[in-house]
Amino acid sequence: MQIKIYRGTHQIGGCITEIKTATARIIIDMGEELPSNVHAEQKPFEIDGVTRGKPDCNAVLITHYHGDHVGMFEKVLPQIPIYMGNVAKQIYTVVQNTLKTKLNKGNPQKVKDFIEYVIGVPLYFGDIKVTPYTIDHSAYDAYMLLIEADGKRILHTGDFRMHGARGGKMLAVFEKYCSNIDVLITEGTMLSRANERVFSERVLGRKAEELLRKNKYVFALCSSANIDTIAEFYNAALKTDKPFIVCEKDFQAEILKIVSRNTASRFYNFNRRKIYSYAKNLHAFMNEKGFFFLGRANCITRKAIETFSDSLLIYSMWSGYLDKTHPAFDEYKNNFINSALSCGCRIVNLHTSGHASVEEIKKVCEITGAKTVIPIHSERPEMIKELGIGGDIKILNDGEVFLI
């Protein structure tokens, strides 16, 4: 059996991993490169038998709906099935529908054709057995994949963490289902960000509640599909009796409806109090009651901030987007923040990572008892050698074949 990381050995995002035996071949993730990636491909990315030529792949397995893991799905040859989680598929369909409607991009019909995982139920592709397990990540309904073939066990973590709403259950899942691993392919995003503070989503929720109690008008800038953080904000709004407002009914509100329909958890149930879609006719109501406004860096949120200038804006996204010295600097988000400041809006940073801390990566390496560890999704994968973990550490290059 062989492992090939087409992309992602020395960068965050754009991940594509191949597992191949003598009779079968699967691809894990078909990620689009992040705009900030200084090593981005200068020519169209192609894989023989997957994106071009005669189909020669049993399946493409997507770990979650973030673009750096699924964004190149349209390039997959139509004869090759693509797999994704059920709720993740529904959320990503909304994303694609929005792209189609507003930008004439996207392919929601192809997403609707994705085959859905059933948690813990194996999939068979020739002599390769793949068992999907849900994992804690900032994307809802994210998966890690246990691959078994040729008498070996490979665990591909996908993006994960242990400090989200479901993080407390992750150690038990790893211990029960993912021990005695021959090769662990683990994300390593935070290996290059070891000095960044990582706290739990629960702590974020408590801090959000404190801010809502002290401020009448509260806006938040947050990824529309970062469901854990949005749920913490929603619950904080309930506790402080603040109306919960979103800036786009057909997008943000629809995503939250999907989550509510597919959960038995009170924490993720967004139906416990009405969610309002922003419109000017709400101004009097907002002025009287105060509010929590879940916004995006767009003109709708900007106009609302201009109307309620004596407000607080919670910036709940990665700080690198606002760092002019970082390749990931986002001028549009930076201009949005500057515009909010010019309106007299106060800014507070309140964000926690969607990725495993270095301590969490080390725990997974130890729990799985991995004989070989391959870090991906990292700008500095070699930093994993400083964690003092057992097993053989392999730092691969893009396109390099590793035999097990």
ABEGO torsion letter per residue (X at the ends): XBBBBABGAABBEGBBBBBBBAABBBBBEBBBBBAABAABBABBBBBBGAABEBBBBABBBBABABAAAAAAAAABBAABBBBBBAAAAAAAAAAAAAAAAAAGBEBAAAAAABBBBBBGBBBBBEABBBBBBBBBBABBGBBBBBBBBGGBBBBBAEBBBAABAAAAAAAAAAAAAABGBABBBBBAAAAAAAABBBBBAAAAAAAAAAAAAABABBBBBBBAABAAAAAAAAAAAAAAGBBBBBABAAAAAAAAAAAAAABABAAABAAABBBBBBBAAAAAAAAAAEBBBBBBBBAAAAAAAAABABBBBBBBBBAAAABAABAABBAAAAAAAAAAAAAGBBBBBBBBBABBBAAAAAAAAAAAGBABBBBBGBABAAAAAAAGBBEBBBBBBBGBBBBX
